Amino acid sequence: MKTLRNVKSSTSTILRARGETTKEPIPAVGGGEKKLVDTKVLLGAGAIALGTLSKKYSDGPIFNENVNLNGKYIVITGANTGLGKETAIRLASLGANLILLCKSKERGDAAADDIISKTGSKSITNIAMDLGDLKSVQRAANEVEKRVPKIDVLLNNAGIMALPQRELTKDNVEAHMGVNHFGHFALTSYLLPLIDKNQGRIISVSSQAHRFGKDFRDDIMLAKTGAYDPWIAYGNSKLANILFINTLAEKLKSNPKYSNIFCASLHPGLCRTDLGRYFFGDMKDASPLVQALASPLTLVSKSAEQGAQTQIYLSASSKLKLSDSGKFYDNSAVADRAPLADDKDLASFLWLESEKITGCNPHLI
């Protein structure tokens, strides 16, 4: 049971802000297509849910610190729905100026209008950006530079999760790694010169599902025959989020120009947003066992508002310590992570591979 306790609610939600992709079918083991409701995944998730100690823990703390974000500029990817939108609403209510980076201009504009109506903020704007298209990321970063004098918080929130079949981005990269990691690596690289050098923050939404990730040095694109698995692909990308923040924090600390910038990765929790739709979207034909296992997930999962609290905390709290830069957070507190997330050789490989694929160098020694 030690593993289950460590994993906690490992199958976290993340926005299904999918980049433009090219589908590449991968045959399922034993034949047939992979079903929407995966019994094996639900077995694991059900056990994790049953192992959660209490509803209070699963809900997590609500950020209620009295802070004023007037004059702060915060950039959020994937803020048109789910955790990103809930985060945007809270930060806007605290006075922050927000730049939303959403794949769909129409949905992003609609989200901005909705956030304005709910908070009264007059400083919210949306820029279209597809994380699965590195040229789109560069264009969006250039537009951000035109609109803001600085960035106080860069929140890398958007992503995709557990696509049933292997897909490729416009840059011919495995979709999870391309959207969840390489897109954000490029965006961070382009925007780093704008990050406030005194107290800026770079926050990346990862997941306890990073524990599903493997050492991907020999096949980061999962291109080998039989290598693709939806949860390994997702886990690899969430592992990459942590490894990126680890290395970035170290490089920032070693460079006097950037040494006061705070970085962190986080697990939002098991949330009733896109993950819920993935599990429960087609339950009528599921077996009684699968349906029974699905029930505990609804009892211990978080709402989108609850799931957003850790990234709100990391974006807004005045209590963060620079000495904690680079750490992994869960329920607004420093948390344990898998040993592979501290593998420096894997982190070094990922950084060099990211520079090669994106053509970006974050201007750090």
C-alpha positions as CSV (number, residue, x, y, z in Angstrom):
1,M,0.0,0.0,0.0
2,K,3.0,2.3,0.3
3,T,2.9,3.0,-3.4
4,L,-0.8,3.9,-3.4
5,R,-0.3,6.3,-0.5
6,N,2.5,8.0,-2.3
7,V,0.6,8.3,-5.5
8,K,-2.5,9.7,-3.8
9,S,-4.9,10.9,-6.5
10,S,-2.5,10.3,-9.3
11,T,-4.8,10.5,-12.2
12,S,-5.1,14.3,-12.1
13,T,-7.1,16.4,-14.5
14,I,-5.7,18.7,-17.0
15,L,-7.3,20.9,-19.7
16,R,-7.9,19.0,-22.9
17,A,-6.8,21.9,-24.9
18,R,-5.6,19.8,-27.8
19,G,-3.2,21.1,-30.4
20,E,-3.7,20.5,-34.1
21,T,-2.6,16.9,-34.5
22,T,-2.2,14.2,-37.1
23,K,-3.8,10.9,-35.9
24,E,-1.6,7.8,-36.2
25,P,-3.6,4.7,-35.2
26,I,-1.8,2.2,-33.0
27,P,-3.4,-1.3,-32.8
28,A,-4.5,-2.4,-29.3
29,V,-2.9,-5.4,-27.9
30,G,-5.1,-8.4,-28.7
31,G,-6.8,-6.5,-31.5
32,G,-9.6,-3.9,-31.5
33,E,-9.7,-0.3,-30.7
34,K,-9.0,1.1,-27.2
35,K,-12.3,1.8,-25.4
36,L,-13.1,5.2,-23.8
37,V,-13.6,3.5,-20.4
38,D,-10.4,1.6,-19.6
39,T,-11.0,-1.0,-16.9
40,K,-7.4,-1.2,-15.9
41,V,-7.2,2.5,-15.4
42,L,-10.4,2.6,-13.4
43,L,-9.2,-0.2,-11.2
44,G,-6.1,1.8,-10.4
45,A,-8.0,5.1,-10.0
46,G,-10.6,3.4,-7.9
47,A,-8.0,2.0,-5.6
48,I,-6.3,5.3,-5.3
49,A,-9.7,7.0,-4.5
50,L,-10.5,4.4,-1.8
51,G,-7.0,5.0,-0.4
52,T,-7.6,8.7,0.1
53,L,-7.7,9.4,3.8
54,S,-10.5,11.9,3.9
55,K,-12.7,14.1,1.9
56,K,-11.0,17.1,3.6
57,Y,-7.7,16.0,2.2
58,S,-9.1,15.3,-1.3
59,D,-10.7,18.8,-1.4
60,G,-7.5,20.5,-0.2
61,P,-7.2,24.0,1.3
62,I,-8.9,27.1,-0.3
63,F,-6.6,30.0,-0.9
64,N,-7.9,32.9,1.3
65,E,-4.8,35.0,1.8
66,N,-5.5,38.7,1.6
67,V,-3.3,39.8,-1.2
68,N,-3.5,42.7,-3.7
69,L,-2.4,41.9,-7.3
70,N,-3.1,45.3,-8.7
71,G,-0.3,46.1,-11.2
72,K,0.7,42.4,-11.6
73,Y,0.7,40.8,-15.1
74,I,-0.1,37.1,-15.3
75,V,0.0,34.9,-18.4
76,I,-2.1,31.7,-18.3
77,T,-2.2,29.0,-21.0
78,G,-5.4,27.2,-21.5
79,A,-7.5,29.5,-19.5
80,N,-10.8,29.2,-21.4
81,T,-12.1,26.3,-19.3
82,G,-11.6,24.1,-16.3
83,L,-8.7,24.8,-13.9
84,G,-7.2,27.5,-16.0
85,K,-10.5,29.5,-16.1
86,E,-11.1,29.1,-12.3
87,T,-7.6,30.3,-11.7
88,A,-8.1,33.3,-14.0
89,I,-11.3,34.2,-12.2
90,R,-9.7,34.2,-8.8
91,L,-6.5,36.1,-9.9
92,A,-8.6,38.7,-11.7
93,S,-10.7,39.2,-8.6
94,L,-7.5,39.9,-6.7
95,G,-6.7,42.7,-9.2
96,A,-4.3,41.0,-11.6
97,N,-4.0,42.0,-15.3
98,L,-4.4,38.7,-17.3
99,I,-3.3,37.5,-20.7
100,L,-5.1,34.3,-21.6
101,L,-3.4,32.1,-24.2
102,C,-6.0,29.7,-25.6
103,K,-6.0,27.6,-28.7
104,S,-9.4,28.8,-29.9
105,K,-9.7,32.6,-30.3
106,E,-13.4,32.3,-30.1
107,R,-13.5,30.3,-26.8
108,G,-10.7,32.4,-25.4
109,D,-12.5,35.6,-26.1
110,A,-15.7,34.2,-24.7
111,A,-13.9,33.2,-21.5
112,A,-12.3,36.6,-21.2
113,D,-15.8,38.2,-21.4
114,D,-17.2,35.8,-18.8
115,I,-14.3,36.4,-16.4
116,I,-14.8,40.2,-16.8
117,S,-18.5,39.8,-16.1
118,K,-17.8,37.8,-12.9
119,T,-15.0,39.9,-11.5
120,G,-15.5,43.4,-12.9
121,S,-11.9,43.4,-14.2
122,K,-11.1,45.6,-17.2
123,S,-7.7,44.1,-17.9
124,I,-8.2,40.7,-19.4
125,T,-7.3,39.8,-22.9
126,N,-6.9,36.7,-25.0
127,I,-4.3,35.7,-27.6
128,A,-4.8,32.6,-29.8
129,M,-2.0,30.1,-29.3
130,D,-1.7,26.4,-30.3
131,L,0.9,24.6,-28.1
132,G,1.1,21.9,-30.7
133,D,2.5,24.3,-33.2
134,L,5.8,26.0,-32.3
135,K,5.3,28.7,-34.9
136,S,2.0,29.6,-33.2
137,V,3.8,29.7,-29.8
138,Q,6.4,32.1,-31.2
139,R,3.7,34.4,-32.7
140,A,1.8,34.4,-29.4
141,A,4.9,35.2,-27.4
142,N,5.7,38.1,-29.7
143,E,2.2,39.4,-29.2
144,V,2.5,39.1,-25.4
145,E,5.7,41.2,-25.6
146,K,3.7,44.0,-27.4
147,R,1.0,44.1,-24.8
148,V,2.7,43.9,-21.4
149,P,5.7,45.8,-19.8
150,K,6.6,42.7,-17.8
151,I,5.3,39.3,-16.6
152,D,4.9,38.6,-12.9
153,V,3.6,35.1,-13.3
154,L,3.8,32.7,-16.2
155,L,1.4,29.8,-15.5
156,N,1.9,26.9,-17.9
157,N,-1.5,25.3,-17.3
158,A,-2.8,23.9,-20.6
159,G,-2.4,20.3,-21.8
160,I,-3.8,17.1,-23.1
161,M,-4.3,13.8,-21.4
162,A,-4.2,10.0,-22.3
163,L,-5.1,10.2,-26.0
164,P,-6.3,6.7,-26.9
165,Q,-4.1,6.6,-30.1
166,R,-0.7,8.0,-30.7
167,E,-1.0,11.4,-32.4
168,L,1.6,13.9,-33.7
169,T,1.7,17.7,-33.4
170,K,2.2,20.0,-36.4
171,D,6.0,19.7,-35.6
172,N,5.8,15.9,-35.9
173,V,6.2,15.4,-32.2
174,E,4.3,12.9,-30.0
175,A,1.3,15.0,-28.9
176,H,1.5,14.7,-25.1
177,M,5.2,15.6,-25.0
178,G,4.7,18.2,-27.7
179,V,1.8,20.1,-26.2
180,N,2.4,19.5,-22.5
181,H,6.2,20.0,-22.5
182,F,7.8,21.3,-25.7
183,G,5.2,23.9,-26.3
184,H,5.6,25.3,-22.8
185,F,9.4,25.0,-23.0
186,A,9.3,27.2,-26.0
187,L,6.9,29.7,-24.5
188,T,8.9,30.0,-21.4
189,S,12.0,30.5,-23.4
190,Y,10.5,33.3,-25.4
191,L,8.9,35.0,-22.4
192,L,11.8,34.7,-20.0
193,P,13.3,38.1,-20.7
194,L,9.9,39.6,-19.7
195,I,9.7,37.8,-16.4
196,D,10.0,40.2,-13.4
197,K,13.6,39.7,-12.2
198,N,12.9,40.6,-8.6
199,Q,9.9,38.4,-7.8
200,G,8.7,36.8,-11.0
201,R,7.2,33.3,-11.0
202,I,7.1,30.4,-13.5
203,I,4.6,27.7,-12.5
204,S,3.9,24.5,-14.4
205,V,0.9,22.2,-13.8
206,S,2.2,18.6,-13.6
207,S,0.5,15.7,-11.9
208,Q,1.0,12.8,-9.5
209,A,0.6,10.9,-12.8
210,H,4.2,11.7,-13.4
211,R,4.7,8.4,-11.5
212,F,3.4,6.6,-14.6
213,G,6.3,8.0,-16.6
214,K,9.3,6.0,-17.7
215,D,12.9,6.8,-18.5
216,F,12.2,8.0,-22.0
217,R,15.8,8.6,-23.2
218,D,15.7,5.8,-25.8
219,D,12.2,6.7,-27.2
220,I,10.9,10.1,-26.1
221,M,8.4,10.0,-28.9
222,L,7.1,6.5,-28.1
223,A,7.6,5.7,-31.8
224,K,8.8,2.1,-31.4
225,T,6.4,-0.6,-32.2
226,G,4.1,-1.3,-29.3
227,A,5.6,1.5,-27.2
228,Y,2.6,3.8,-27.1
229,D,0.3,3.6,-24.1
230,P,-2.0,6.6,-23.3
231,W,-1.1,6.8,-19.6
232,I,2.7,6.3,-20.1
233,A,2.5,9.0,-22.7
234,Y,0.7,11.3,-20.3
235,G,2.9,10.3,-17.4
236,N,6.1,11.0,-19.5
237,S,4.9,14.5,-20.3
238,K,4.0,15.2,-16.6
239,L,7.4,13.9,-15.6
240,A,8.9,16.2,-18.2
241,N,7.1,19.2,-16.6
242,I,8.8,18.5,-13.3
243,L,12.2,17.8,-14.8
244,F,11.9,21.1,-16.7
245,I,11.1,23.1,-13.6
246,N,13.9,21.4,-11.7
247,T,16.5,22.3,-14.3
248,L,15.1,25.8,-14.9
249,A,15.2,26.5,-11.1
250,E,18.8,25.4,-10.9
251,K,19.8,27.5,-13.9
252,L,17.9,30.6,-12.6
253,K,19.6,30.3,-9.2
254,S,23.1,30.2,-10.9
255,N,22.5,33.3,-13.0
256,P,22.5,36.5,-11.0
257,K,20.2,38.2,-13.5
258,Y,17.5,35.6,-12.8
259,S,18.2,34.3,-9.4
260,N,15.2,35.9,-7.7
261,I,12.7,34.2,-10.0
262,F,10.6,31.4,-8.3
263,C,9.7,28.2,-10.1
264,A,7.4,25.3,-9.1
265,S,5.5,22.4,-10.5
266,L,2.3,21.1,-9.0
267,H,-0.4,18.4,-8.8
268,P,-3.9,19.9,-8.9
269,G,-5.7,16.8,-7.7
270,L,-8.3,14.4,-9.1
271,C,-10.8,16.9,-10.5
272,R,-14.3,16.7,-11.9
273,T,-13.5,18.4,-15.2
274,D,-12.0,16.8,-18.4
275,L,-10.8,13.8,-16.5
276,G,-14.3,13.1,-15.3
277,R,-15.6,13.3,-18.9
278,Y,-12.9,10.9,-20.0
279,F,-13.8,8.3,-17.4
280,F,-17.6,8.8,-17.2
281,G,-18.5,10.0,-20.7
282,D,-19.6,6.6,-21.9
283,M,-20.5,4.5,-18.9
284,K,-23.8,3.0,-20.0
285,D,-22.1,-0.1,-21.6
286,A,-19.4,-0.5,-19.0
287,S,-19.4,-3.6,-16.8
288,P,-20.9,-3.4,-13.3
289,L,-17.4,-3.6,-11.8
290,V,-16.2,-0.6,-13.8
291,Q,-19.3,1.4,-12.8
292,A,-18.8,0.4,-9.2
293,L,-15.2,1.5,-9.3
294,A,-16.1,4.8,-10.9
295,S,-18.3,5.8,-7.9
296,P,-15.5,6.4,-5.4
297,L,-13.8,8.8,-7.8
298,T,-16.8,11.1,-7.6
299,L,-16.7,11.0,-3.8
300,V,-13.1,12.1,-3.4
301,S,-12.5,14.2,-6.5
302,K,-12.3,18.0,-6.6
303,S,-14.4,20.5,-8.3
304,A,-12.5,22.7,-10.9
305,E,-12.5,25.5,-8.3
306,Q,-10.9,23.3,-5.7
307,G,-8.4,21.8,-8.2
308,A,-7.2,25.3,-9.1
309,Q,-6.3,26.3,-5.5
310,T,-2.6,25.1,-5.6
311,Q,-1.8,27.0,-8.8
312,I,-3.7,30.1,-7.4
313,Y,-1.6,29.8,-4.2
314,L,1.7,29.5,-6.2
315,S,0.7,32.5,-8.4
316,A,-0.5,34.8,-5.7
317,S,0.7,33.9,-2.2
318,S,3.2,36.2,-0.4
319,K,4.4,33.3,1.7
320,L,6.5,31.5,-0.8
321,K,10.1,31.0,0.0
322,L,12.7,31.4,-2.8
323,S,14.6,28.5,-1.2
324,D,11.7,26.3,-2.2
325,S,12.1,27.2,-5.9
326,G,12.0,24.1,-8.1
327,K,9.9,22.0,-5.7
328,F,6.7,20.1,-6.4
329,Y,3.5,21.1,-4.7
330,D,0.3,19.3,-3.8
331,N,-2.6,20.8,-1.9
332,S,-0.7,24.1,-1.6
333,A,2.3,22.5,0.2
334,V,5.6,21.0,-0.9
335,A,5.1,17.3,-1.7
336,D,7.1,14.2,-2.5
337,R,7.7,13.2,-6.1
338,A,8.9,10.1,-7.8
339,P,12.6,9.3,-7.7
340,L,12.8,9.6,-11.5
341,A,11.7,13.2,-11.2
342,D,15.0,13.9,-9.5
343,D,17.1,12.1,-12.1
344,K,19.7,14.7,-13.2
345,D,20.8,12.7,-16.2
346,L,17.3,12.4,-17.5
347,A,16.7,16.1,-16.8
348,S,19.9,17.0,-18.7
349,F,18.8,14.8,-21.7
350,L,15.4,16.5,-21.7
351,W,16.8,20.0,-21.6
352,L,19.1,19.4,-24.6
353,E,16.4,17.6,-26.5
354,S,14.0,20.4,-25.8
355,E,16.5,23.0,-27.2
356,K,17.0,20.8,-30.3
357,I,13.3,20.3,-31.0
358,T,12.1,23.8,-30.3
359,G,15.1,25.7,-31.5
360,C,14.9,27.7,-28.3
361,N,17.6,28.5,-25.7
362,P,16.3,30.2,-22.5
363,H,19.4,32.4,-22.5
364,L,20.7,30.8,-19.4
365,I,24.2,29.5,-18.6
